[in-house]
Amino acid sequence: MERVDGLEALKAYREDRTSGAMALALRAAQILEEWAQTAPVDRMEDFRSELEELLHALIRAHPDMAPPLHLAESARRAIREATDLGAARAELISAVQKFRRQLEAHEKAAARHAASLLRSARTIMTHSRSGLVARSLAVAAEKGRSLQVICPVSEPGGEGRRMAEEVAAMGHAAILLPDLAAMSWLSRVDLILVGADAWDEEGIVNKIGTLALAILARSLQRPFFVVTTSEKRWPPEIGPHPARAALSPPLASEEIPWFEFVPRSYLTGLILEDGLRLMG
């Protein structure tokens, strides 16, 4: 794994507003592992203190995403009983590597289940840019499936442009449409497949615009699936996700939130590493 300067890596991670939760979680794990290997501390109390600062920075950078919370808990648990600095470094590195391996395995399994769900579909719609959706479509392409994939531009941010490029490179037919224009295609799709930055038993959190798609899909009786993993489950012990809080009207475009909560009543099901979980 190529090493990069820790501060620069953290800055790039914090400023990234286009990568999905899974990619960002893997990058956070890399930052944490490299810090554990190279942190210039000589005392155990300094190691604990600086680790907490780094964990808080990783969480604050993307507060809508659940994986950094699980990564932080794994890190804290790993050194909870440590008294020796060398052992603490080794335990932390081992825990981060385990987290990364599990994340990658779960992502692979969830994508495989989602690809199986796509076997009977011809035209689907997604929203924003999800690494798990992209991986699911790649698995489908590897199995010889060719789909028509409608990709809303997904403003603000326009991640749908990148998604359309990736989909086309796989051999699927990608149709990039303005967000409102994409709505008129919903009656012609077989299903909607999106990712999520977090989920709980009440619904999901994803890029703004997902709720409108889900509401319209329900009215048109189109299945709405979410491909995700257990690492994206929002920990109930820290309270409700920020996207579920009541919001005041924004005073400027910069204040418009990029994420929103979609209640489970609008979802057909979650596709997790262990298979499909019906929701609606």
C-alpha positions as CSV (number, residue, x, y, z in Angstrom):
1,M,0.0,0.0,0.0
2,E,1.5,3.4,-1.0
3,R,2.2,5.7,1.9
4,V,1.2,9.3,1.8
5,D,1.8,12.1,4.3
6,G,-0.7,11.7,7.2
7,L,-1.9,15.3,7.2
8,E,-2.3,15.4,3.5
9,A,-4.1,12.1,3.5
10,L,-6.5,13.3,6.2
11,K,-7.1,16.6,4.3
12,A,-7.9,14.7,1.1
13,Y,-10.2,12.4,3.0
14,R,-12.0,15.3,4.6
15,E,-12.5,17.2,1.3
16,D,-13.7,14.2,-0.7
17,R,-17.4,14.7,-1.5
18,T,-17.7,12.4,-4.5
19,S,-16.5,9.0,-3.2
20,G,-19.0,6.6,-1.6
21,A,-19.1,5.5,2.0
22,M,-17.2,2.2,1.3
23,A,-14.3,3.9,-0.5
24,L,-14.0,6.5,2.2
25,A,-14.1,3.8,4.9
26,L,-11.2,2.0,3.3
27,R,-9.3,5.2,3.1
28,A,-10.0,6.0,6.7
29,A,-8.7,2.6,7.7
30,Q,-5.5,3.2,5.7
31,I,-5.0,6.6,7.4
32,L,-5.5,4.9,10.8
33,E,-3.2,2.0,10.1
34,E,-0.4,4.2,8.9
35,W,-0.8,6.4,11.9
36,A,-0.5,3.4,14.2
37,Q,2.7,2.4,12.5
38,T,4.4,5.8,12.5
39,A,2.9,8.0,15.3
40,P,5.8,9.6,17.0
41,V,4.7,9.0,20.6
42,D,6.7,7.4,23.4
43,R,4.0,7.1,26.1
44,M,0.9,5.1,26.2
45,E,-1.3,8.0,27.4
46,D,-0.1,10.1,24.5
47,F,-0.9,7.2,22.1
48,R,-4.5,7.0,23.5
49,S,-5.0,10.8,23.4
50,E,-3.7,11.2,19.8
51,L,-5.7,8.2,18.6
52,E,-8.9,9.8,20.0
53,E,-8.1,13.0,18.2
54,L,-7.6,11.2,14.9
55,L,-10.8,9.1,15.3
56,H,-12.8,12.2,16.0
57,A,-11.3,13.9,12.9
58,L,-12.2,10.9,10.7
59,I,-15.8,10.9,12.0
60,R,-16.3,14.7,11.8
61,A,-15.1,14.7,8.2
62,H,-18.1,12.6,7.1
63,P,-20.6,12.7,9.9
64,D,-23.4,11.3,7.8
65,M,-21.5,8.0,7.2
66,A,-21.7,5.1,9.5
67,P,-18.5,3.1,8.7
68,P,-16.1,5.5,10.4
69,L,-18.1,5.0,13.7
70,H,-17.6,1.3,13.5
71,L,-14.0,1.7,12.6
72,A,-13.5,3.9,15.6
73,E,-15.2,1.4,17.9
74,S,-13.0,-1.4,16.6
75,A,-9.9,0.8,17.3
76,R,-10.9,1.7,20.8
77,R,-11.8,-1.9,21.6
78,A,-8.4,-3.1,20.3
79,I,-6.3,-1.1,22.7
80,R,-8.7,-1.0,25.7
81,E,-6.6,-3.4,27.8
82,A,-3.2,-2.5,26.4
83,T,-0.5,-1.2,28.8
84,D,2.5,-1.6,26.5
85,L,2.9,0.9,23.6
86,G,4.3,-1.7,21.2
87,A,1.5,-4.1,21.9
88,A,-1.1,-1.3,21.5
89,R,0.3,-0.5,18.1
90,A,0.2,-4.1,17.0
91,E,-3.3,-4.6,18.3
92,L,-4.6,-1.5,16.6
93,I,-3.0,-2.4,13.3
94,S,-4.5,-5.9,13.5
95,A,-7.9,-4.6,14.3
96,V,-7.8,-2.1,11.4
97,Q,-6.7,-4.8,9.0
98,K,-9.5,-7.1,10.1
99,F,-12.0,-4.3,9.7
100,R,-10.8,-3.7,6.1
101,R,-10.9,-7.4,5.2
102,Q,-14.4,-7.8,6.6
103,L,-15.6,-4.6,4.8
104,E,-14.2,-5.9,1.5
105,A,-15.7,-9.3,2.0
106,H,-19.1,-7.9,2.9
107,E,-19.0,-5.6,-0.1
108,K,-18.2,-8.5,-2.4
109,A,-21.0,-10.6,-1.0
110,A,-23.6,-7.8,-1.1
111,A,-22.7,-7.0,-4.7
112,R,-23.1,-10.7,-5.6
113,H,-26.6,-10.8,-4.1
114,A,-27.6,-7.6,-5.8
115,A,-26.4,-8.9,-9.2
116,S,-28.6,-11.9,-8.8
117,L,-31.5,-9.6,-8.2
118,L,-30.8,-7.9,-11.5
119,R,-31.1,-11.1,-13.5
120,S,-34.7,-10.5,-14.6
121,A,-34.2,-6.7,-15.1
122,R,-33.7,-4.9,-18.4
123,T,-33.8,-1.2,-17.3
124,I,-32.9,0.1,-13.9
125,M,-32.3,3.5,-12.3
126,T,-29.8,4.4,-9.7
127,H,-29.0,7.7,-7.9
128,S,-25.8,9.5,-7.1
129,R,-22.6,7.4,-7.2
130,S,-22.5,4.2,-5.1
131,G,-19.4,2.0,-5.1
132,L,-21.6,-1.0,-4.1
133,V,-24.1,-0.3,-6.9
134,A,-21.2,0.0,-9.4
135,R,-19.7,-3.3,-8.1
136,S,-23.1,-5.0,-8.4
137,L,-23.4,-3.9,-12.0
138,A,-19.8,-5.0,-12.7
139,V,-20.7,-8.5,-11.4
140,A,-23.8,-8.5,-13.6
141,A,-21.7,-7.6,-16.6
142,E,-19.2,-10.4,-15.8
143,K,-22.1,-12.8,-15.9
144,G,-23.1,-11.6,-19.3
145,R,-26.0,-9.4,-18.4
146,S,-26.4,-6.1,-20.3
147,L,-28.6,-3.5,-18.7
148,Q,-29.9,-0.1,-19.5
149,V,-29.0,2.0,-16.5
150,I,-30.5,5.5,-16.0
151,C,-28.2,7.7,-14.0
152,P,-29.7,11.0,-12.8
153,V,-27.0,13.7,-12.6
154,S,-27.6,13.9,-8.9
155,E,-27.1,17.6,-8.1
156,P,-25.6,19.1,-6.0
157,G,-22.3,17.4,-6.7
158,G,-23.2,15.7,-10.0
159,E,-21.9,12.2,-8.9
160,G,-24.2,10.7,-11.5
161,R,-21.8,11.8,-14.3
162,R,-19.1,9.6,-12.8
163,M,-21.5,6.8,-12.3
164,A,-22.7,6.9,-15.9
165,E,-19.0,6.8,-17.1
166,E,-18.3,3.7,-15.0
167,V,-21.5,2.0,-16.1
168,A,-20.7,2.5,-19.7
169,A,-17.2,1.2,-19.3
170,M,-18.7,-2.0,-18.0
171,G,-20.6,-2.5,-21.2
172,H,-24.0,-1.5,-20.0
173,A,-26.1,1.2,-21.7
174,A,-25.8,4.3,-19.5
175,I,-28.3,7.1,-19.9
176,L,-27.3,10.3,-18.0
177,L,-30.3,12.6,-17.4
178,P,-31.0,15.8,-15.5
179,D,-32.6,15.0,-12.2
180,L,-36.1,16.1,-13.0
181,A,-36.0,14.5,-16.5
182,A,-35.0,11.2,-14.9
183,M,-38.3,11.2,-12.9
184,S,-40.3,10.8,-16.1
185,W,-38.4,7.5,-16.8
186,L,-39.5,5.8,-13.6
187,S,-42.6,4.2,-15.1
188,R,-40.3,2.5,-17.6
189,V,-37.8,0.9,-15.3
190,D,-37.9,-2.6,-13.8
191,L,-36.4,-1.5,-10.5
192,I,-34.4,1.2,-8.7
193,L,-31.1,0.3,-7.1
194,V,-29.2,2.7,-4.8
195,G,-26.6,2.6,-2.2
196,A,-26.7,4.2,1.3
197,D,-24.3,6.0,3.6
198,A,-26.2,4.7,6.7
199,W,-29.2,2.6,7.6
200,D,-31.2,1.5,10.6
201,E,-34.4,-0.4,11.2
202,E,-36.4,2.7,10.3
203,G,-34.9,3.5,6.9
204,I,-31.8,4.7,5.1
205,V,-29.7,7.8,4.6
206,N,-28.5,8.6,1.1
207,K,-27.9,11.5,-1.3
208,I,-30.6,14.2,-1.4
209,G,-33.1,13.3,-4.1
210,T,-33.4,9.7,-3.1
211,L,-36.6,10.3,-1.1
212,A,-38.3,11.9,-4.1
213,L,-37.4,8.9,-6.2
214,A,-38.6,6.5,-3.5
215,I,-41.9,8.2,-3.1
216,L,-42.6,8.3,-6.9
217,A,-41.4,4.7,-7.3
218,R,-43.9,3.6,-4.7
219,S,-46.7,5.4,-6.4
220,L,-45.7,3.7,-9.7
221,Q,-45.3,0.3,-8.0
222,R,-41.7,0.0,-8.9
223,P,-39.4,-2.0,-6.6
224,F,-36.9,0.2,-4.7
225,F,-33.8,-1.7,-3.4
226,V,-30.8,-0.6,-1.4
227,V,-27.5,-2.5,-1.6
228,T,-25.5,-2.0,1.6
229,T,-23.5,-3.8,4.3
230,S,-23.7,-4.2,8.1
231,E,-20.8,-1.7,8.5
232,K,-23.3,1.0,7.3
233,R,-25.8,0.3,10.1
234,W,-26.1,3.5,12.2
235,P,-25.2,2.6,15.8
236,P,-28.5,3.1,17.9
237,E,-26.5,3.9,21.0
238,I,-25.4,7.3,19.7
239,G,-28.9,8.4,18.9
240,P,-30.7,9.1,15.6
241,H,-28.9,10.0,12.5
242,P,-28.4,13.7,11.9
243,A,-30.5,13.5,8.7
244,R,-33.5,12.6,10.8
245,A,-33.4,15.9,12.7
246,A,-35.8,18.7,11.8
247,L,-34.2,21.2,9.6
248,S,-34.6,25.0,9.3
249,P,-35.0,26.4,5.7
250,P,-31.5,27.1,4.3
251,L,-30.5,30.7,3.9
252,A,-28.1,30.0,1.1
253,S,-27.3,27.2,-1.3
254,E,-24.2,26.3,0.6
255,E,-26.4,25.3,3.6
256,I,-28.5,22.8,1.7
257,P,-27.8,19.3,3.1
258,W,-26.5,16.7,0.7
259,F,-28.1,13.7,2.6
260,E,-31.6,12.8,3.6
261,F,-33.5,10.1,5.4
262,V,-35.8,7.8,3.5
263,P,-38.3,5.9,5.7
264,R,-38.5,2.1,5.3
265,S,-42.1,2.3,4.1
266,Y,-40.8,3.5,0.7
267,L,-38.2,0.7,0.4
268,T,-38.8,-2.7,-1.0
269,G,-35.7,-4.2,0.7
270,L,-32.1,-4.0,1.8
271,I,-29.5,-6.2,0.0
272,L,-26.9,-7.0,2.6
273,E,-23.9,-9.4,2.7
274,D,-26.2,-12.2,3.9
275,G,-28.9,-11.6,1.3
276,L,-32.2,-9.7,0.8
277,R,-34.0,-8.2,3.8
278,L,-37.6,-7.1,2.9
279,M,-38.5,-3.7,4.4
280,G,-41.7,-1.9,3.1
